[in-house]
Amino acid sequence: MPEVKTIAVGILGMHRGGTSMITQIVNLLGAYIGEAEELLLPKSDNLMGNCEHYAINSLHDRILKTLGRTWDTSFPLPPNWHQSNDIAPFRDELIEIIELQFAKQPLWAWKDPRTSILLPLWKDVLEKLKTELRCLLV
């Protein structure tokens, strides 16, 4: 088995399901989630903030748009979508985000409900980066 550089915790769950609270707890327990200025701003329906990294959230939306989907589309994604040439630039961008924002952290976490449907891409990228993936399903 390849040497693990870091451990990443993916917090998986749907919108308004408690993922923000769990992410805050994981962060308090020592997992890095990014600097405050890198996270989406709190909104009126979540005054404590949703703990979503802006760059990851934006990337996820663009991936879904390329696949003809939105965050609330219930149609399944095409088979092997995460290995397609159309997704390759997004894969590279995700690698760059992780390397710039998280790779120096021994334990880090991210939360974005879109990850629940985009997890195959994350698994590919994290394996390539020798990052151990652990998931919390909320």
N, CA and C atoms as a LAMMPS dump frame, in Angstrom:
ITEM: TIMESTEP
0
ITEM: NUMBER OF ATOMS
414
ITEM: BOX BOUNDS ff ff ff
-5.0000000000000000e+02 5.0000000000000000e+02
-5.0000000000000000e+02 5.0000000000000000e+02
-5.0000000000000000e+02 5.0000000000000000e+02
ITEM: ATOMS id mol type element x y z
1 1 1 N 0.846 -1.186 0
2 1 2 C 0 0 0
3 1 3 C 0.884 1.239 0
4 2 1 N 0.535 2.264 -0.825
5 2 2 C 1.359 3.47 -0.881
6 2 3 C 1.348 4.228 0.444
7 3 1 N 2.438 4.929 0.694
8 3 2 C 2.543 5.731 1.916
9 3 3 C 1.5 6.848 1.912
10 4 1 N 0.767 6.975 3.014
11 4 2 C -0.257 8.007 3.144
12 4 3 C 0.397 9.294 3.629
13 5 1 N 0.123 10.384 2.914
14 5 2 C 0.658 11.687 3.3
15 5 3 C -0.232 12.367 4.336
16 6 1 N -1.52 12.371 4.065
17 6 2 C -2.48 13.037 4.939
18 6 3 C -3.76 12.21 5.013
19 7 1 N -4.614 12.609 5.934
20 7 2 C -5.939 12.006 6.048
21 7 3 C -6.968 13.091 5.757
22 8 1 N -7.884 12.783 4.847
23 8 2 C -8.966 13.703 4.501
24 8 3 C -10.285 13.101 4.962
25 9 1 N -11.119 13.936 5.55
26 9 2 C -12.442 13.507 5.994
27 9 3 C -13.478 14.208 5.123
28 10 1 N -14.207 13.421 4.367
29 10 2 C -15.303 13.954 3.571
30 10 3 C -16.588 13.849 4.372
31 11 1 N -17.235 14.98 4.585
32 11 2 C -18.49 14.983 5.33
33 11 3 C -19.614 14.961 4.296
34 12 1 N -20.319 13.842 4.249
35 12 2 C -21.314 13.596 3.216
36 12 3 C -22.713 13.666 3.79
37 13 1 N -23.585 14.313 3.062
38 13 2 C -24.977 14.429 3.464
39 13 3 C -25.643 15.486 2.609
40 14 1 N -26.92 15.57 2.704
41 14 2 C -27.648 16.518 1.874
42 14 3 C -27.877 17.846 2.606
43 15 1 N -28.313 18.803 1.835
44 15 2 C -28.569 20.152 2.334
45 15 3 C -29.539 20.112 3.516
46 16 1 N -29.252 20.935 4.502
47 16 2 C -30.105 21.096 5.681
48 16 3 C -30.212 19.811 6.493
49 17 1 N -29.167 18.991 6.457
50 17 2 C -29.215 17.713 7.15
51 17 3 C -28.296 17.622 8.358
52 18 1 N -27.655 18.723 8.758
53 18 2 C -26.77 18.705 9.909
54 18 3 C -25.291 18.629 9.559
55 19 1 N -24.975 18.694 8.27
56 19 2 C -23.575 18.584 7.861
57 19 3 C -22.728 19.765 8.338
58 20 1 N -23.308 20.94 8.413
59 20 2 C -22.55 22.109 8.89
60 20 3 C -22.14 21.926 10.347
61 21 1 N -23.062 21.457 11.158
62 21 2 C -22.767 21.239 12.572
63 21 3 C -21.678 20.174 12.733
64 22 1 N -21.795 19.076 11.986
65 22 2 C -20.801 18.012 12.07
66 22 3 C -19.439 18.525 11.612
67 23 1 N -19.411 19.333 10.57
68 23 2 C -18.14 19.893 10.084
69 23 3 C -17.512 20.79 11.135
70 24 1 N -18.308 21.591 11.819
71 24 2 C -17.777 22.434 12.888
72 24 3 C -17.188 21.579 14.005
73 25 1 N -17.844 20.477 14.339
74 25 2 C -17.339 19.582 15.384
75 25 3 C -16.032 18.939 14.942
76 26 1 N -15.984 18.457 13.709
77 26 2 C -14.764 17.837 13.169
78 26 3 C -13.62 18.85 13.183
79 27 1 N -13.923 20.082 12.851
80 27 2 C -12.921 21.146 12.89
81 27 3 C -12.437 21.389 14.323
82 28 1 N -13.347 21.451 15.271
83 28 2 C -12.967 21.636 16.679
84 28 3 C -12.142 20.47 17.205
85 29 1 N -12.337 19.302 16.628
86 29 2 C -11.569 18.12 17.035
87 29 3 C -10.194 18.061 16.365
88 30 1 N -9.896 19.04 15.511
89 30 2 C -8.549 19.135 14.958
90 30 3 C -8.398 19.038 13.462
91 31 1 N -9.459 18.799 12.723
92 31 2 C -9.341 18.73 11.272
93 31 3 C -9.394 20.14 10.68
94 32 1 N -8.455 20.431 9.838
95 32 2 C -8.379 21.727 9.165
96 32 3 C -9.435 21.782 8.069
97 33 1 N -10.212 22.863 8.002
98 33 2 C -11.228 23.009 6.958
99 33 3 C -10.973 24.219 6.061
100 34 1 N -9.883 24.918 6.301
101 34 2 C -9.58 26.115 5.53
102 34 3 C -9.643 27.332 6.428
103 35 1 N -9.099 28.408 5.92
104 35 2 C -9.133 29.677 6.648
105 35 3 C -10.523 30.295 6.52
106 36 1 N -10.901 31.104 7.475
107 36 2 C -12.244 31.694 7.506
108 36 3 C -12.578 32.426 6.207
109 37 1 N -11.601 33.128 5.644
110 37 2 C -11.864 33.9 4.417
111 37 3 C -12.024 33.006 3.189
112 38 1 N -11.704 31.712 3.306
113 38 2 C -11.853 30.774 2.19
114 38 3 C -13.195 30.045 2.225
115 39 1 N -13.955 30.261 3.292
116 39 2 C -15.233 29.576 3.454
117 39 3 C -16.371 30.483 3.01
118 40 1 N -17.448 29.87 2.531
119 40 2 C -18.62 30.655 2.153
120 40 3 C -19.13 31.424 3.356
121 41 1 N -19.645 32.598 3.118
122 41 2 C -20.147 33.434 4.197
123 41 3 C -21.44 32.876 4.779
124 42 1 N -21.664 33.108 6.074
125 42 2 C -22.941 32.689 6.675
126 42 3 C -24.113 33.361 5.966
127 43 1 N -25.257 32.701 5.996
128 43 2 C -26.481 33.239 5.403
129 43 3 C -27.565 33.269 6.465
130 44 1 N -28.681 33.875 6.14
131 44 2 C -29.757 34.022 7.114
132 44 3 C -30.307 32.68 7.591
133 45 1 N -30.199 31.633 6.758
134 45 2 C -30.709 30.326 7.167
135 45 3 C -29.648 29.46 7.854
136 46 1 N -28.43 30.021 8.007
137 46 2 C -27.354 29.294 8.681
138 46 3 C -26.368 30.325 9.221
139 47 1 N -26.721 30.938 10.338
140 47 2 C -25.959 32.063 10.872
141 47 3 C -24.549 31.697 11.34
142 48 1 N -24.325 30.424 11.643
143 48 2 C -22.991 29.979 12.072
144 48 3 C -22.089 29.694 10.871
145 49 1 N -22.666 29.694 9.678
146 49 2 C -21.912 29.376 8.476
147 49 3 C -22.032 27.911 8.14
148 50 1 N -21.861 27.6 6.866
149 50 2 C -22.036 26.21 6.465
150 50 3 C -20.721 25.456 6.313
151 51 1 N -19.598 26.114 6.574
152 51 2 C -18.274 25.464 6.569
153 51 3 C -17.89 24.916 5.205
154 52 1 N -18.406 25.49 4.136
155 52 2 C -18.065 25.031 2.798
156 52 3 C -16.968 25.914 2.223
157 53 1 N -15.949 25.264 1.682
158 53 2 C -14.821 25.953 1.071
159 53 3 C -15.281 26.509 -0.273
160 54 1 N -15.063 27.804 -0.471
161 54 2 C -15.567 28.467 -1.682
162 54 3 C -15.053 27.797 -2.95
163 55 1 N -13.761 27.515 -3.028
164 55 2 C -13.177 26.951 -4.249
165 55 3 C -13.764 25.571 -4.56
166 56 1 N -13.996 24.765 -3.536
167 56 2 C -14.574 23.432 -3.74
168 56 3 C -16.02 23.558 -4.182
169 57 1 N -16.78 24.412 -3.529
170 57 2 C -18.184 24.636 -3.873
171 57 3 C -18.315 25.09 -5.325
172 58 1 N -17.496 26.042 -5.714
173 58 2 C -17.519 26.566 -7.082
174 58 3 C -17.144 25.482 -8.093
175 59 1 N -16.109 24.714 -7.787
176 59 2 C -15.69 23.633 -8.674
177 59 3 C -16.808 22.613 -8.842
178 60 1 N -17.439 22.226 -7.761
179 60 2 C -18.533 21.259 -7.828
180 60 3 C -19.667 21.758 -8.722
181 61 1 N -20.03 23.02 -8.579
182 61 2 C -21.105 23.569 -9.41
183 61 3 C -20.73 23.527 -10.891
184 62 1 N -19.477 23.836 -11.201
185 62 2 C -19.041 23.826 -12.604
186 62 3 C -18.986 22.402 -13.163
187 63 1 N -18.596 21.442 -12.342
188 63 2 C -18.603 20.047 -12.789
189 63 3 C -20.034 19.616 -13.109
190 64 1 N -20.943 19.908 -12.194
191 64 2 C -22.337 19.516 -12.412
192 64 3 C -22.912 20.195 -13.655
193 65 1 N -22.571 21.452 -13.873
194 65 2 C -23.047 22.157 -15.065
195 65 3 C -22.528 21.481 -16.328
196 66 1 N -21.26 21.092 -16.325
197 66 2 C -20.681 20.394 -17.478
198 66 3 C -21.409 19.076 -17.746
199 67 1 N -21.86 18.434 -16.678
200 67 2 C -22.582 17.167 -16.801
201 67 3 C -24.083 17.358 -17.022
202 68 1 N -24.519 18.623 -17.187
203 68 2 C -25.931 18.903 -17.417
204 68 3 C -26.796 18.717 -16.19
205 69 1 N -26.195 18.932 -15.027
206 69 2 C -26.909 18.75 -13.762
207 69 3 C -26.772 19.995 -12.895
208 70 1 N -27.552 20.037 -11.831
209 70 2 C -27.42 21.057 -10.794
210 70 3 C -27.412 20.319 -9.449
211 71 1 N -27.226 21.068 -8.381
212 71 2 C -27.15 20.445 -7.056
213 71 3 C -28.41 19.667 -6.703
214 72 1 N -29.544 20.049 -7.275
215 72 2 C -30.801 19.41 -6.9
216 72 3 C -31.359 18.481 -7.987
217 73 1 N -30.533 18.118 -8.968
218 73 2 C -30.965 17.185 -10.004
219 73 3 C -30.891 15.771 -9.462
220 74 1 N -31.929 15.005 -9.69
221 74 2 C -31.939 13.642 -9.168
222 74 3 C -31.554 12.59 -10.209
223 75 1 N -31.303 13.005 -11.442
224 75 2 C -30.897 12.045 -12.469
225 75 3 C -29.479 11.555 -12.189
226 76 1 N -29.222 10.252 -12.357
227 76 2 C -27.875 9.74 -12.106
228 76 3 C -26.866 10.31 -13.103
229 77 1 N -25.628 10.347 -12.687
230 77 2 C -24.559 10.792 -13.572
231 77 3 C -24.209 9.666 -14.534
232 78 1 N -23.655 10 -15.708
233 78 2 C -23.296 8.956 -16.676
234 78 3 C -22.245 7.999 -16.109
235 79 1 N -22.205 6.771 -16.595
236 79 2 C -21.181 5.829 -16.135
237 79 3 C -19.772 6.39 -16.387
238 80 1 N -18.902 6.193 -15.442
239 80 2 C -17.496 6.613 -15.543
240 80 3 C -17.309 8.097 -15.859
241 81 1 N -18.261 8.918 -15.481
242 81 2 C -18.184 10.353 -15.75
243 81 3 C -16.887 10.951 -15.223
244 82 1 N -16.416 10.492 -14.079
245 82 2 C -15.253 11.067 -13.414
246 82 3 C -13.944 10.76 -14.142
247 83 1 N -13.98 9.843 -15.107
248 83 2 C -12.78 9.508 -15.876
249 83 3 C -12.823 10.068 -17.29
250 84 1 N -13.841 10.865 -17.602
251 84 2 C -14 11.384 -18.961
252 84 3 C -13.053 12.555 -19.227
253 85 1 N -12.796 12.782 -20.506
254 85 2 C -11.935 13.902 -20.909
255 85 3 C -12.548 15.251 -20.541
256 86 1 N -13.879 15.325 -20.538
257 86 2 C -14.547 16.582 -20.166
258 86 3 C -14.279 16.961 -18.716
259 87 1 N -14.026 15.987 -17.885
260 87 2 C -13.82 16.222 -16.454
261 87 3 C -12.341 16.418 -16.122
262 88 1 N -11.448 16.04 -17.019
263 88 2 C -10 16.124 -16.755
264 88 3 C -9.547 17.495 -16.246
265 89 1 N -9.993 18.611 -16.842
266 89 2 C -9.562 19.916 -16.3
267 89 3 C -10.035 20.155 -14.868
268 90 1 N -11.21 19.65 -14.539
269 90 2 C -11.729 19.796 -13.18
270 90 3 C -10.937 18.926 -12.206
271 91 1 N -10.554 17.739 -12.668
272 91 2 C -9.718 16.859 -11.849
273 91 3 C -8.408 17.567 -11.511
274 92 1 N -7.806 18.183 -12.519
275 92 2 C -6.56 18.924 -12.304
276 92 3 C -6.767 20.089 -11.343
277 93 1 N -7.898 20.77 -11.474
278 93 2 C -8.193 21.893 -10.578
279 93 3 C -8.393 21.414 -9.144
280 94 1 N -9.058 20.285 -8.973
281 94 2 C -9.249 19.739 -7.632
282 94 3 C -7.899 19.37 -7.015
283 95 1 N -7.034 18.765 -7.794
284 95 2 C -5.685 18.451 -7.305
285 95 3 C -4.981 19.721 -6.858
286 96 1 N -5.087 20.768 -7.651
287 96 2 C -4.442 22.042 -7.309
288 96 3 C -5.013 22.63 -6.017
289 97 1 N -6.321 22.596 -5.861
290 97 2 C -6.953 23.105 -4.63
291 97 3 C -6.424 22.334 -3.421
292 98 1 N -6.409 21.027 -3.529
293 98 2 C -5.95 20.212 -2.41
294 98 3 C -4.485 20.486 -2.104
295 99 1 N -3.658 20.54 -3.144
296 99 2 C -2.228 20.775 -2.915
297 99 3 C -1.962 22.151 -2.308
298 100 1 N -2.695 23.156 -2.741
299 100 2 C -2.483 24.519 -2.224
300 100 3 C -3.105 24.741 -0.855
301 101 1 N -4.276 24.176 -0.625
302 101 2 C -5.043 24.509 0.568
303 101 3 C -4.938 23.486 1.709
304 102 1 N -4.723 22.219 1.373
305 102 2 C -4.871 21.182 2.394
306 102 3 C -3.692 20.224 2.551
307 103 1 N -2.901 20.014 1.527
308 103 2 C -1.911 18.929 1.513
309 103 3 C -0.881 19.007 2.641
310 104 1 N -0.643 20.178 3.185
311 104 2 C 0.335 20.311 4.271
312 104 3 C -0.27 20.002 5.639
313 105 1 N -1.557 19.752 5.672
314 105 2 C -2.253 19.458 6.923
315 105 3 C -2.291 17.94 7.119
316 106 1 N -1.921 17.442 8.301
317 106 2 C -1.975 15.991 8.514
318 106 3 C -3.411 15.455 8.53
319 107 1 N -4.353 16.298 8.944
320 107 2 C -5.76 15.917 9.001
321 107 3 C -6.584 17.101 8.524
322 108 1 N -7.352 16.893 7.491
323 108 2 C -8.198 17.974 6.973
324 108 3 C -9.553 17.409 6.559
325 109 1 N -10.503 18.316 6.395
326 109 2 C -11.861 17.889 6.059
327 109 3 C -12.494 18.903 5.108
328 110 1 N -13.452 18.426 4.379
329 110 2 C -14.249 19.311 3.549
330 110 3 C -15.687 18.842 3.603
331 111 1 N -16.565 19.809 3.347
332 111 2 C -17.996 19.518 3.34
333 111 3 C -18.632 20.33 2.227
334 112 1 N -19.339 19.66 1.391
335 112 2 C -20.192 20.278 0.381
336 112 3 C -21.183 19.193 -0.013
337 113 1 N -22.47 19.425 0.138
338 113 2 C -23.433 18.368 -0.166
339 113 3 C -23.276 17.759 -1.562
340 114 1 N -22.711 18.518 -2.502
341 114 2 C -22.507 17.996 -3.844
342 114 3 C -21.524 16.82 -3.87
343 115 1 N -20.687 16.743 -2.847
344 115 2 C -19.729 15.638 -2.76
345 115 3 C -20.45 14.295 -2.732
346 116 1 N -21.658 14.274 -2.225
347 116 2 C -22.411 13.02 -2.14
348 116 3 C -22.578 12.376 -3.52
349 117 1 N -22.653 13.172 -4.562
350 117 2 C -22.783 12.62 -5.911
351 117 3 C -21.484 12.705 -6.705
352 118 1 N -20.528 13.469 -6.223
353 118 2 C -19.253 13.622 -6.932
354 118 3 C -18.116 12.844 -6.269
355 119 1 N -18.438 11.999 -5.323
356 119 2 C -17.423 11.269 -4.569
357 119 3 C -16.47 10.437 -5.438
358 120 1 N -16.909 9.819 -6.535
359 120 2 C -15.948 9.053 -7.339
360 120 3 C -14.74 9.882 -7.801
361 121 1 N -14.962 11.138 -8.142
362 121 2 C -13.852 12.011 -8.532
363 121 3 C -12.909 12.237 -7.361
364 122 1 N -13.471 12.506 -6.199
365 122 2 C -12.661 12.707 -4.998
366 122 3 C -11.826 11.475 -4.681
367 123 1 N -12.432 10.311 -4.791
368 123 2 C -11.699 9.079 -4.5
369 123 3 C -10.505 8.917 -5.437
370 124 1 N -10.712 9.171 -6.723
371 124 2 C -9.616 9.087 -7.695
372 124 3 C -8.485 10.052 -7.349
373 125 1 N -8.854 11.297 -7.095
374 125 2 C -7.864 12.344 -6.825
375 125 3 C -7.11 12.07 -5.53
376 126 1 N -7.819 11.719 -4.483
377 126 2 C -7.157 11.479 -3.202
378 126 3 C -6.233 10.267 -3.258
379 127 1 N -6.623 9.259 -3.998
380 127 2 C -5.729 8.11 -4.171
381 127 3 C -4.448 8.537 -4.885
382 128 1 N -4.6 9.335 -5.924
383 128 2 C -3.429 9.832 -6.667
384 128 3 C -2.503 10.646 -5.763
385 129 1 N -3.088 11.408 -4.844
386 129 2 C -2.31 12.261 -3.937
387 129 3 C -1.853 11.52 -2.681
388 130 1 N -2.094 10.216 -2.632
389 130 2 C -1.715 9.4 -1.471
390 130 3 C -2.321 9.943 -0.172
391 131 1 N -3.569 10.328 -0.281
392 131 2 C -4.316 10.842 0.862
393 131 3 C -5.372 9.82 1.248
394 132 1 N -5.364 9.445 2.502
395 132 2 C -6.346 8.485 2.986
396 132 3 C -7.692 9.177 3.148
397 133 1 N -8.717 8.581 2.601
398 133 2 C -10.065 9.142 2.67
399 133 3 C -10.864 8.415 3.747
400 134 1 N -11.471 9.219 4.6
401 134 2 C -12.444 8.721 5.568
402 134 3 C -13.692 9.56 5.394
403 135 1 N -14.825 8.925 5.413
404 135 2 C -16.089 9.65 5.189
405 135 3 C -16.976 9.566 6.416
406 136 1 N -17.666 10.66 6.677
407 136 2 C -18.709 10.713 7.692
408 136 3 C -20.021 10.94 6.949
409 137 1 N -20.932 10.037 7.094
410 137 2 C -22.225 10.167 6.466
411 137 3 C -23.206 10.721 7.477
412 138 1 N -23.762 11.875 7.169
413 138 2 C -24.689 12.551 8.072
414 138 3 C -26.095 12.311 7.586
